[in-house]
Each structure stands twice: as C-alpha cells, then as structure tokens.
Amino acid sequence: ASSRVIGASTPRILFKHLLPNSVAIVVTLIPFSVSGLVLSLTSLDYLGFGLPPEVRHLGPAPPRRPRKPLLSRGSSPPPSSASSASWC
C-alpha cells in the first residue's frame, strides 16, 4: 500500500516486492521436485513397472569404447618393481 501511495506502478510493485520473495520458494521447490521424480522413476523400475529397456529416460548413453584386454594370449605381464629391484 505504501508503494502505491508513493506512485509506483503495478509492474514495479510486482518486480520489486513479489518477485524477490517468490524466487526463494521456486529455488527450493525445483530440486525437491526433481528428486521426487527420480525417486518415483527408480521405484517403478525396481518394481517392474518402469519404462521399457529401449527407452532412455536419463538422456542418451555415452558412446561405448571397445576395451583393450589387459593381457593378450601368449604374452607375459610386465615386470613389477619389486621383482626388478636388487636387494643388497
């Protein structure tokens, strides 16, 4: 009421008084909403009522790289530092 008496317009009152007070509510509401969504998706998946396996619901999967074997057939492991150290 005092802003209106000074001569502030309705948009100015909204942006100066209502918007800053509502930002805190929205900022705290969004993370709880996202975590609730993730919890409900995982609960339904655990119970077997989730999305089909071919549907990616957390975004696209990263590309798979072929893994190189640690040891190929017929090769010996590299010497360790303990076996190559000389003890005097």
C-alpha positions in Angstrom: 0.0 0.0 0.0 2.8 2.4 0.8 4.4 1.8 -2.7 1.1 2.6 -4.3 0.9 5.9 -2.3 4.4 6.9 -3.5 3.2 6.4 -7.1 4.7 3.0 -8.0 3.0 1.2 -10.9 1.7 -2.3 -10.7 4.6 -3.9 -12.7 7.1 -2.1 -10.5 5.4 -3.4 -7.3 5.5 -6.9 -8.8 9.1 -6.8 -9.8 10.4 -5.1 -6.6 8.3 -6.9 -3.9 6.6 -10.0 -5.1 9.3 -11.5 -7.5 12.2 -11.5 -5.0 10.1 -13.1 -2.3 8.8 -15.8 -4.7 12.3 -16.7 -6.1 13.3 -18.4 -2.8 10.3 -20.6 -2.9 10.8 -21.6 -6.5 14.6 -22.3 -6.0 13.8 -24.6 -3.1 10.9 -26.3 -4.9 12.7 -27.3 -8.1 15.3 -29.6 -6.5 12.7 -31.4 -4.4 10.6 -31.9 -7.5 13.4 -33.3 -9.5 14.5 -35.6 -6.7 10.9 -36.8 -6.3 10.7 -37.5 -10.0 14.0 -39.5 -9.9 12.8 -41.4 -6.8 9.5 -42.3 -8.4 11.1 -43.5 -11.7 13.6 -45.7 -9.8 10.9 -47.1 -7.6 8.7 -48.0 -10.5 11.7 -49.5 -12.3 12.6 -51.6 -9.2 9.0 -52.9 -9.0 9.0 -53.7 -12.8 6.5 -51.1 -13.8 9.0 -48.6 -15.3 9.8 -47.7 -18.9 10.8 -50.3 -21.4 14.5 -51.0 -21.6 14.9 -49.5 -25.1 13.7 -46.1 -23.8 16.5 -43.9 -22.3 14.9 -41.9 -19.6 18.1 -40.2 -18.3 19.3 -38.9 -21.6 21.4 -40.5 -24.3 24.0 -43.0 -23.2 27.7 -42.1 -23.8 29.3 -44.0 -26.7 30.9 -47.2 -25.8 34.6 -47.6 -26.4 36.0 -51.1 -27.1 38.1 -52.3 -24.1 41.6 -53.5 -24.8 42.4 -56.7 -22.9 44.9 -56.3 -20.1 46.9 -59.3 -21.2 46.7 -60.8 -24.7 47.2 -64.6 -25.1 50.8 -65.7 -25.1 52.2 -62.5 -23.5 53.7 -62.3 -20.1 52.9 -59.5 -17.6 55.3 -56.6 -17.3 57.9 -56.9 -14.6 56.9 -55.4 -11.3 59.2 -53.0 -9.4 59.5 -55.5 -6.6 61.0 -58.3 -8.8 63.4 -56.0 -10.6 64.8 -54.3 -7.5 68.1 -55.6 -6.3 68.4 -56.1 -2.6 71.9 -55.6 -1.1 
